[in-house]
């Protein structure tokens, strides 16, 4: 017996069930004017490193991490939502 092929779009739909997707969707919906900024900040953190970024910006490490995760979530949401549309 062979497995049924997956339903078209089922994989993309499954990606929307993640917490990362939910965080990105929430942030994008609530703060559309900040989306580009948070993505740029997250990219800067990735490029520079979490600790160095926090020191340079004179912010707590936890805040830098939250910014990084929010930026990643927004990028994930945009990638999945853009791919589904």
C-alpha positions in Angstrom: 0.0 0.0 0.0 1.4 3.4 -0.9 0.9 6.6 0.9 -1.4 9.2 -0.5 0.4 12.3 -2.0 0.1 15.3 0.3 -2.6 17.7 -0.5 -1.4 20.8 -2.5 -0.6 23.5 0.0 -0.7 21.2 3.0 3.0 21.7 3.7 2.6 25.6 3.6 -0.4 25.3 5.8 1.5 23.3 8.4 4.1 26.1 8.6 1.5 28.5 9.9 1.0 26.3 13.0 4.3 27.3 14.5 4.9 29.8 17.4 7.4 31.7 15.2 4.7 32.3 12.6 2.2 33.5 15.2 4.7 35.9 16.7 5.6 37.3 13.3 2.0 37.6 12.3 1.1 39.4 15.6 4.0 41.8 15.4 3.3 42.6 11.7 -0.4 43.2 12.4 0.1 45.3 15.5 3.2 47.3 14.4 3.3 47.5 10.6 5.3 50.7 10.8 8.1 48.9 12.8 8.5 45.8 10.6 11.3 47.1 8.5 13.2 48.4 11.5 13.0 45.2 13.5 14.1 43.1 10.6 17.0 45.5 10.0 18.0 45.4 13.7 17.7 41.6 13.7 20.0 41.5 10.7 22.5 43.8 12.4 22.4 41.4 15.5 23.1 38.4 13.2 25.9 40.2 11.5 27.6 41.6 14.6 26.7 39.0 17.2 24.3 39.3 20.1 26.7 40.4 22.8 28.6 42.9 20.7 25.3 44.4 19.5 23.9 44.8 23.0 27.1 46.4 24.2 27.3 48.8 21.2 23.6 49.8 21.6 23.9 49.9 25.4 20.9 47.6 25.9 20.5 44.5 28.0 21.4 41.2 26.4 17.8 40.0 26.8 16.4 42.9 25.0 18.8 42.3 22.1 17.7 38.7 22.0 14.0 39.6 22.0 14.7 41.9 19.1 16.6 39.2 17.2 13.8 36.7 17.8 11.1 39.2 16.8 12.9 40.0 13.6 13.4 36.3 12.8 9.7 35.7 13.4 8.7 38.6 11.1 10.9 37.3 8.4 9.5 33.8 8.8 6.0 35.0 8.7 6.6 37.1 5.6 8.3 34.2 3.8 5.5 31.8 4.6 2.6 34.3 4.0 4.3 35.6 0.8 4.7 32.0 -0.4 1.1 31.1 0.3 -0.3 34.1 -1.6 
